[in-house]
Amino acid sequence: MAVYAIGDIQGCYDPLCRLLDELNFDPAADTLWLTGDLVNRGPKSLKTIRFVRELGDSAITVMGNHDLHLLALWAGAIPYDERFESIAKSLNAPDADELFDWLRRRPLAHYDEKLDTLLVHAGTHPLWSVRQTLARAAEVEEVLRDGDFETLLTKMYGNSPGRWSEKLSGYKRLRFIINCLTRMRMITREYKLNFSFSGSPWRARKNQIPWYKADNPATAGTRVVFGHWSQLGLVVLPKLISLDTGCVWGRQLTAVRLDKRSLRVFQVEGQE
């Protein structure tokens, strides 16, 4: 059984199909790990969600920030604006409620003990261990699945608080967790989230570092797989795999096989 991680799809259904053909993917035997952002910008968000949902247990996808935007529109938690034009038409689909109810029940983090690999959309806080990352993610998941998810989808927007504290509570705490797992790229050396820069990390200011460059991260020793950062692109290291290779911008859609000691990369051309 093969386990493949695939970077951000963002509604690029046709490149996804080409990549799965390249992998000779067999849903009866293989498993896909998807880094989130199934939707937005690409032309076939609905097809992508339907396809991934139909794969059942053969596909594990974590929640991305664009997935959350779609849910917020669906729930009426935010007003429509032109930024969401590519996904707003999905709201009129006859199976929209069924699809988006499934989407809101996806995890924000996934861990496989056998592979010792953590899957997240954007990253995880340097002070959080794997166990703590899963616990923080579960706090948000519980509200999205069984709580007042409409209010959470309204309150999740904003860049503050910028620093983690166990004393955080309520929607401030949940917002920080969401920002860490679905939006984070750069942090300061004091572990403050910084959303002012989203380009290549090599062009960032001196006091800004990629979240994964923090000293002595609590997840050290565990492999972390993530997407979200197309300007970072493909990074394949023993304990870090970055998979957003800008498919929606016409670059590539990328997969990495995770269950072999020697990691193998597969790519197809992105959205035209």
C-alpha positions as CSV (number, residue, x, y, z in Angstrom):
1,M,0.0,0.0,0.0
2,A,1.4,3.4,-1.0
3,V,0.9,6.7,0.8
4,Y,1.2,9.8,-1.3
5,A,1.1,13.4,-0.1
6,I,-0.2,15.9,-2.6
7,G,0.2,19.7,-2.5
8,D,-2.6,22.3,-2.7
9,I,-5.1,21.5,-5.4
10,Q,-7.2,24.7,-5.3
11,G,-9.9,23.4,-7.6
12,C,-7.4,22.2,-10.3
13,Y,-9.2,18.9,-10.9
14,D,-7.7,18.1,-14.2
15,P,-4.1,18.3,-13.1
16,L,-5.1,16.1,-10.1
17,C,-6.4,13.4,-12.4
18,R,-3.3,13.5,-14.4
19,L,-1.1,13.2,-11.3
20,L,-3.1,10.2,-10.0
21,D,-2.7,8.6,-13.4
22,E,1.1,9.2,-13.1
23,L,1.0,7.5,-9.7
24,N,-1.1,4.6,-10.9
25,F,-3.2,5.4,-7.8
26,D,-5.4,2.5,-6.6
27,P,-8.0,3.7,-4.1
28,A,-8.5,0.1,-3.0
29,A,-4.9,-0.2,-1.9
30,D,-3.3,3.3,-1.7
31,T,-3.9,6.4,0.4
32,L,-3.7,10.1,-0.5
33,W,-2.7,12.8,2.0
34,L,-3.9,16.2,0.8
35,T,-2.5,19.4,2.3
36,G,-5.8,21.3,2.2
37,D,-7.1,24.1,0.1
38,L,-9.1,21.7,-2.1
39,V,-10.9,24.8,-3.4
40,N,-10.6,28.3,-4.8
41,R,-8.9,30.0,-7.7
42,G,-8.9,26.9,-9.9
43,P,-11.9,26.2,-12.3
44,K,-13.3,23.0,-10.7
45,S,-13.7,23.3,-7.0
46,L,-16.9,21.4,-6.9
47,K,-15.6,18.5,-8.9
48,T,-12.5,18.4,-6.7
49,I,-14.6,18.2,-3.4
50,R,-16.9,15.6,-4.9
51,F,-14.0,13.5,-6.1
52,V,-12.1,13.6,-2.8
53,R,-15.2,12.9,-0.8
54,E,-16.0,9.9,-2.9
55,L,-12.6,8.4,-2.2
56,G,-13.7,7.9,1.4
57,D,-11.0,6.5,3.6
58,S,-8.5,6.4,0.7
59,A,-8.1,10.2,1.0
60,I,-7.1,12.2,4.1
61,T,-7.4,15.9,3.7
62,V,-6.7,18.6,6.3
63,M,-8.5,22.0,6.4
64,G,-6.9,24.9,4.5
65,N,-7.6,28.6,4.8
66,H,-9.5,28.6,1.4
67,D,-11.6,25.7,2.6
68,L,-12.5,27.7,5.6
69,H,-13.4,30.7,3.4
70,L,-15.8,28.6,1.5
71,L,-17.4,27.3,4.7
72,A,-17.8,30.9,5.9
73,L,-19.6,31.9,2.7
74,W,-21.8,28.8,2.9
75,A,-22.7,29.5,6.5
76,G,-23.4,33.2,5.8
77,A,-20.6,34.1,8.3
78,I,-19.0,36.6,5.9
79,P,-20.5,38.7,3.0
80,Y,-19.5,37.9,-0.6
81,D,-16.8,39.9,-2.2
82,E,-14.9,39.5,-5.4
83,R,-12.0,37.6,-3.7
84,F,-14.3,34.6,-3.5
85,E,-15.8,34.8,-7.0
86,S,-14.2,31.4,-8.0
87,I,-15.9,29.5,-5.1
88,A,-19.1,31.5,-4.6
89,K,-20.8,29.7,-7.5
90,S,-20.3,26.5,-5.6
91,L,-22.9,27.6,-3.1
92,N,-25.7,27.1,-5.7
93,A,-24.8,23.4,-6.4
94,P,-27.7,21.0,-5.6
95,D,-25.5,19.0,-3.3
96,A,-23.8,22.0,-1.7
97,D,-25.1,21.4,1.8
98,E,-24.0,17.8,1.8
99,L,-20.6,18.6,0.4
100,F,-19.9,21.4,2.8
101,D,-21.2,19.6,5.8
102,W,-18.6,16.9,4.9
103,L,-15.9,19.6,4.4
104,R,-16.4,21.1,7.8
105,R,-15.8,17.7,9.4
106,R,-12.3,17.4,8.0
107,P,-9.4,17.6,10.5
108,L,-6.9,20.5,10.9
109,A,-4.1,18.1,11.6
110,H,-3.4,14.4,11.0
111,Y,-0.7,12.2,12.4
112,D,0.4,8.7,11.4
113,E,2.4,7.0,14.2
114,K,3.8,4.3,11.9
115,L,5.2,6.9,9.5
116,D,5.9,9.4,12.3
117,T,4.5,12.0,10.0
118,L,2.3,15.0,10.8
119,L,0.1,16.6,8.1
120,V,-1.0,20.2,8.3
121,H,-2.0,22.9,5.8
122,A,0.4,25.7,6.8
123,G,2.5,24.6,9.7
124,T,2.5,24.1,13.5
125,H,3.7,26.3,16.3
126,P,7.3,25.6,17.3
127,L,6.3,25.2,20.9
128,W,3.7,22.6,20.2
129,S,4.6,18.9,20.2
130,V,2.8,16.5,17.9
131,R,0.4,15.6,20.7
132,Q,-0.2,19.3,21.5
133,T,-0.8,20.1,17.8
134,L,-3.4,17.4,17.6
135,A,-5.0,18.6,20.8
136,R,-5.1,22.2,19.6
137,A,-6.6,21.2,16.3
138,A,-9.2,19.1,18.1
139,E,-10.4,22.2,19.9
140,V,-11.3,23.8,16.6
141,E,-12.6,20.6,15.1
142,E,-15.0,20.1,17.9
143,V,-16.7,23.5,17.3
144,L,-16.7,23.1,13.5
145,R,-18.3,19.7,13.8
146,D,-20.7,19.9,16.7
147,G,-20.7,23.4,18.1
148,D,-21.7,26.9,17.0
149,F,-19.6,26.7,13.8
150,E,-21.3,29.7,12.2
151,T,-20.1,32.0,14.9
152,L,-16.6,30.5,14.8
153,L,-16.4,31.1,11.1
154,T,-17.3,34.8,11.7
155,K,-14.8,35.2,14.6
156,M,-11.8,33.4,13.0
157,Y,-10.8,36.4,10.9
158,G,-8.0,38.6,12.2
159,N,-4.2,38.5,13.0
160,S,-4.4,38.8,16.7
161,P,-3.5,37.5,19.1
162,G,0.0,37.1,17.7
163,R,1.6,35.0,20.4
164,W,0.6,31.7,21.9
165,S,-0.4,31.4,25.6
166,E,-2.1,28.6,27.4
167,K,-4.1,31.4,29.0
168,L,-5.8,32.2,25.7
169,S,-9.5,31.3,25.8
170,G,-12.7,31.6,23.7
171,Y,-12.5,32.7,20.2
172,K,-9.1,34.4,20.6
173,R,-7.7,31.0,21.4
174,L,-9.5,29.3,18.5
175,R,-8.4,32.1,16.1
176,F,-4.8,31.7,17.0
177,I,-5.0,27.9,16.5
178,I,-6.6,28.4,13.1
179,N,-4.0,31.0,12.1
180,C,-1.2,28.7,13.0
181,L,-2.5,25.6,11.3
182,T,-3.9,27.3,8.1
183,R,-2.3,30.7,7.5
184,M,1.2,30.8,9.2
185,R,4.4,31.3,7.1
186,M,6.7,33.6,8.9
187,I,7.3,34.2,12.6
188,T,9.6,36.3,14.7
189,R,12.4,34.8,16.8
190,E,10.1,35.5,19.7
191,Y,7.5,33.2,18.1
192,K,5.1,35.9,17.1
193,L,3.1,35.2,14.0
194,N,3.8,37.6,11.2
195,F,1.4,37.9,8.2
196,S,3.0,40.9,6.5
197,F,5.2,38.8,4.3
198,S,4.2,35.8,2.0
199,G,7.0,35.8,-0.5
200,S,10.1,33.7,-0.7
201,P,11.5,33.3,2.8
202,W,15.0,34.2,1.6
203,R,13.7,37.8,1.0
204,A,12.2,38.3,4.4
205,R,13.5,40.8,7.0
206,K,16.1,39.9,9.5
207,N,13.8,39.3,12.4
208,Q,11.4,37.1,10.3
209,I,12.0,33.4,9.9
210,P,10.0,30.6,8.5
211,W,8.1,28.8,11.2
212,Y,10.1,25.6,10.6
213,K,13.4,27.4,11.2
214,A,12.7,28.1,14.9
215,D,15.3,26.7,17.3
216,N,14.5,23.4,19.0
217,P,10.9,22.9,17.7
218,A,8.8,20.6,19.9
219,T,8.1,18.4,16.9
220,A,11.8,17.7,16.3
221,G,12.2,14.1,15.1
222,T,8.8,14.0,13.5
223,R,8.4,14.6,9.8
224,V,6.0,17.5,9.0
225,V,4.2,17.7,5.6
226,F,2.5,21.0,4.6
227,G,1.4,23.1,1.7
228,H,0.1,26.7,1.6
229,W,3.3,28.5,0.7
230,S,3.7,28.5,-3.1
231,Q,6.5,31.0,-3.0
232,L,8.5,28.5,-0.9
233,G,7.7,25.7,-3.4
234,L,9.0,22.2,-3.2
235,V,11.2,21.2,-0.3
236,V,11.9,17.6,0.4
237,L,14.0,16.9,3.5
238,P,14.0,13.9,5.8
239,K,11.8,15.8,8.4
240,L,10.2,18.5,6.3
241,I,8.2,18.4,3.1
242,S,6.7,21.5,1.5
243,L,4.3,20.6,-1.3
244,D,2.5,23.7,-2.7
245,T,4.2,24.1,-6.0
246,G,1.8,26.7,-7.5
247,C,-0.4,24.4,-9.6
248,V,-3.1,27.0,-9.7
249,W,-0.5,29.5,-11.1
250,G,0.4,27.2,-14.0
251,R,3.5,25.6,-12.3
252,Q,3.2,22.0,-11.1
253,L,1.1,19.8,-8.9
254,T,3.3,17.6,-6.8
255,A,3.1,14.3,-4.9
256,V,5.7,12.7,-2.7
257,R,5.5,9.0,-1.7
258,L,5.8,8.9,2.1
259,D,6.0,5.2,2.9
260,K,9.4,4.4,1.4
261,R,12.7,5.3,3.0
262,S,13.8,6.9,-0.3
263,L,11.3,9.6,-1.0
264,R,10.1,9.8,-4.6
265,V,8.7,13.0,-6.1
266,F,6.1,13.0,-8.9
267,Q,4.9,16.1,-10.8
268,V,2.6,17.1,-13.6
269,E,2.0,20.4,-15.2
270,G,-0.4,22.7,-13.4
271,Q,-3.5,24.5,-14.4
272,E,-3.4,26.2,-17.9
